[in-house]
Amino acid sequence: METVDTFDAIVVGAGAGGLCAAARLASVGKRTLLIDDHDYLGGRAGTEIIDGHKVNIGAIALELGGVFEETFEMAGAPLNIREPKPATVFFLDHKIVDVSRGGMGMLIGGLTRKASKILDEFAKARSGSLPDGRQSTEDWLNGYTKSKTVHAIFRNLCAAIFAMNTSEIPARAFLTYFTSKGAFKRFGFHPEGTMGAWQALADSIERNNGEVWLNAPAEQIVVDNGAVKAVVVRKGDTLVRVKADIVITNCGPKATVALAGPEHFTADYVAQTTERLKPAANIVYNFASREALMTAPGIMTFGKTRRLCNIANLTATCPELAPEGWHQYVAYAVPKPAMGDFDSGAEVEEGMADLREQFPGFDDKVKMLSVRVMRDDWPAQRTGAGYDMDQATGIDGLWCVGDAVKVYGNGGTQACAETAKIVVEKVLAGAPEVATA
Ligand SMILES: Cc1cc2nc3c(=O)[nH]c(=O)nc-3n(C[C@H](O)[C@H](O)[C@H](O)COP(=O)(O)OP(=O)(O)OC[C@H]3O[C@@H](n4cnc5c(N)ncnc54)[C@H](O)[C@@H]3O)c2cc1C
């Protein structure tokens, strides 16, 4: 096996976290190699073409005003997303409820007499007083209201943002997210599909003297004497050894242990990869129609449903996603349980039944583009909020980024970008910084 090159850093996996980490490193002059085993960028947030439609595999809503946007600015990469206005509405009993002015107070004020008590808890959380991490959001909410509609709204918010049911997400994580994280207050859709954002980051890496190799799986992470030394990468028919003192992996701690060999990690670290991490699942329904199914231009969250949690009206702001004359939507359902075993076929049907109920005549109006169950090793979140591992692996120079190592209570691509920022800052603090070109 030949050693083809030496880089300052290698990033294994071109998902949201890996791309953000590689773009940050390259932007400060670190010669960076980013590799991915697929032939497309973005991992679980990539984009595929189906029947002329640009269809997102995972993330659609990209947040503005946080670490994610900051990464693009730092890398000099354009983040050409379009914000729907209003961004979010609720759909209760077939009626749109726009909360862009009145917020949560307006939404639940008319549904339960205990609304002010619930809002007080949000205020307390904002000033740092939070329930302990063991109480579920469902149990926490039960302490204030039994209203089925309020429970359904909270369930569908948790499902939409975290791919978890209220019985699965700790109230502490839920409240942390809504009181101190971005909480999708400002977001946009990309007219090229989410892929457009990843391409901009990949271009910035190459502009900054880095390289991006697709169809290039890492087969081994070489560790010697407690420090990372190289990555063995398959390029076509050949195996190549690429040297670097910094390796950041985006494939999750479990796959990282398999690539480097469990003998290099502490027993506790290895145990956490199976005992602590709990993948959270969701089901994605992509479809298109000739006639508009909804008027709201952004994301609409449902009230009482079996499994369906929300739907996005993609072509209202980004008509380029669909061939002319088509409206394109994506709806999400979250199974019960989302963090355990479930019957995929039965859960897909529950979501379909909801779609038919929410949109009378659904089957006659729509062309289904894809139905995808995201679970196990290709889930909605590699671990649910509240069940993350650390970004440090205990091996010198080897770090993890992505949605298995999120900061407590965060979620989605914003959380992945945050892990990249934390890791890159630690890497740069530990090594002399190279001047930006
Ligand atoms: C249906 C759905 C909807 C979502 N909606 C939103 C949303 O609207 N907004 C939002 O912010 N978030 C959303 N999310 C969450 C978001 O998509 C994910 O949290 C995020 O994309 C995960 O990124 P990651 O950094 O963990 O990397 P991943 O996507 O897991 O990427 C890791 C990459 O590494 C590659 N890899 C693995 N092993 C190797 C190897 N040995 N060698 C080389 N490469 C390897 C993988 O193939 C993959 O391409 C959604 C998720 C789903 C599933």
The ligand as an SDF file (V2000), in Angstrom:
LIG
                    3D

 53 58  0  0  0  0  0  0  0  0999 V2000
  -35.9050   12.9870    7.1150 C   0  0  0  0  0  0  0  0  0  0  0  0
  -35.0260   13.9300    7.8690 C   0  0  0  0  0  0  0  0  0  0  0  0
  -35.3650   15.2700    7.9350 C   0  0  0  0  0  0  0  0  0  0  0  0
  -34.5260   16.1510    8.5910 C   0  0  0  0  0  0  0  0  0  0  0  0
  -34.8470   17.4690    8.5820 N   0  0  0  0  0  0  0  0  0  0  0  0
  -33.9630   18.3630    9.0750 C   0  0  0  0  0  0  0  0  0  0  0  0
  -34.1560   19.7400    8.8450 C   0  0  0  0  0  0  0  0  0  0  0  0
  -35.1140   20.1610    8.1970 O   0  0  0  0  0  0  0  0  0  0  0  0
  -33.2280   20.5940    9.3270 N   0  0  0  0  0  0  0  0  0  0  0  0
  -32.1120   20.1610    9.9840 C   0  0  0  0  0  0  0  0  0  0  0  0
  -31.2860   20.9980   10.3790 O   0  0  0  0  0  0  0  0  0  0  0  0
  -31.8970   18.8590   10.2070 N   0  0  0  0  0  0  0  0  0  0  0  0
  -32.7760   17.9440    9.7400 C   0  0  0  0  0  0  0  0  0  0  0  0
  -32.5330   16.6100    9.8550 N   0  0  0  0  0  0  0  0  0  0  0  0
  -31.3370   16.1570   10.5650 C   0  0  0  0  0  0  0  0  0  0  0  0
  -30.0850   16.2560    9.7230 C   0  0  0  0  0  0  0  0  0  0  0  0
  -30.3460   15.8670    8.3920 O   0  0  0  0  0  0  0  0  0  0  0  0
  -28.9970   15.3600   10.3270 C   0  0  0  0  0  0  0  0  0  0  0  0
  -28.8800   15.6210   11.7140 O   0  0  0  0  0  0  0  0  0  0  0  0
  -27.6570   15.6250    9.6860 C   0  0  0  0  0  0  0  0  0  0  0  0
  -27.7650   15.6200    8.2840 O   0  0  0  0  0  0  0  0  0  0  0  0
  -26.6560   14.5680   10.1490 C   0  0  0  0  0  0  0  0  0  0  0  0
  -25.3880   14.9310    9.6930 O   0  0  0  0  0  0  0  0  0  0  0  0
  -24.0680   14.2950   10.2530 P   0  0  0  0  0  0  0  0  0  0  0  0
  -23.0560   15.3970   10.3520 O   0  0  0  0  0  0  0  0  0  0  0  0
  -24.2830   13.5280   11.4930 O   0  0  0  0  0  0  0  0  0  0  0  0
  -23.5350   13.3610    9.0760 O   0  0  0  0  0  0  0  0  0  0  0  0
  -24.1840   12.1760    8.2010 P   0  0  0  0  0  0  0  0  0  0  0  0
  -25.3120   12.6820    7.4050 O   0  0  0  0  0  0  0  0  0  0  0  0
  -24.3680   10.9530    9.0110 O   0  0  0  0  0  0  0  0  0  0  0  0
  -22.9760   11.9560    7.1820 O   0  0  0  0  0  0  0  0  0  0  0  0
  -21.8860   11.1490    7.4510 C   0  0  0  0  0  0  0  0  0  0  0  0
  -21.2900   10.7190    6.1380 C   0  0  0  0  0  0  0  0  0  0  0  0
  -20.1570    9.8820    6.4070 O   0  0  0  0  0  0  0  0  0  0  0  0
  -20.1650    8.8280    5.4800 C   0  0  0  0  0  0  0  0  0  0  0  0
  -19.3530    7.7170    5.9610 N   0  0  0  0  0  0  0  0  0  0  0  0
  -19.6670    6.7890    6.8960 C   0  0  0  0  0  0  0  0  0  0  0  0
  -18.6780    5.8990    7.0220 N   0  0  0  0  0  0  0  0  0  0  0  0
  -17.6990    6.2710    6.1570 C   0  0  0  0  0  0  0  0  0  0  0  0
  -16.4240    5.7550    5.8130 C   0  0  0  0  0  0  0  0  0  0  0  0
  -15.9470    4.6530    6.4010 N   0  0  0  0  0  0  0  0  0  0  0  0
  -15.7110    6.3750    4.8830 N   0  0  0  0  0  0  0  0  0  0  0  0
  -16.1650    7.5140    4.2660 C   0  0  0  0  0  0  0  0  0  0  0  0
  -17.3800    8.0370    4.5570 N   0  0  0  0  0  0  0  0  0  0  0  0
  -18.1300    7.4330    5.4800 C   0  0  0  0  0  0  0  0  0  0  0  0
  -21.6440    8.4890    5.3900 C   0  0  0  0  0  0  0  0  0  0  0  0
  -21.9420    7.6790    4.2790 O   0  0  0  0  0  0  0  0  0  0  0  0
  -22.2300    9.8880    5.2850 C   0  0  0  0  0  0  0  0  0  0  0  0
  -22.2390   10.3490    3.9660 O   0  0  0  0  0  0  0  0  0  0  0  0
  -33.3600   15.6880    9.2120 C   0  0  0  0  0  0  0  0  0  0  0  0
  -33.0150   14.3420    9.1530 C   0  0  0  0  0  0  0  0  0  0  0  0
  -33.8410   13.4640    8.4790 C   0  0  0  0  0  0  0  0  0  0  0  0
  -33.4350   12.0400    8.3440 C   0  0  0  0  0  0  0  0  0  0  0  0
  1  2  1  0
  2  3  1  0
  2 52  2  0
  3  4  2  0
  4  5  1  0
  4 50  1  0
  5  6  2  0
  6  7  1  0
  6 13  1  0
  7  8  2  0
  7  9  1  0
  9 10  1  0
 10 11  2  0
 10 12  1  0
 12 13  2  0
 13 14  1  0
 14 15  1  0
 14 50  1  0
 15 16  1  0
 16 17  1  0
 16 18  1  0
 18 19  1  0
 18 20  1  0
 20 21  1  0
 20 22  1  0
 22 23  1  0
 23 24  1  0
 24 25  2  0
 24 26  1  0
 24 27  1  0
 27 28  1  0
 28 29  2  0
 28 30  1  0
 28 31  1  0
 31 32  1  0
 32 33  1  0
 33 34  1  0
 33 48  1  0
 34 35  1  0
 35 36  1  0
 35 46  1  0
 36 37  1  0
 36 45  1  0
 37 38  2  0
 38 39  1  0
 39 40  1  0
 39 45  2  0
 40 41  1  0
 40 42  2  0
 42 43  1  0
 43 44  2  0
 44 45  1  0
 46 47  1  0
 46 48  1  0
 48 49  1  0
 50 51  2  0
 51 52  1  0
 52 53  1  0
M  END
$$$$
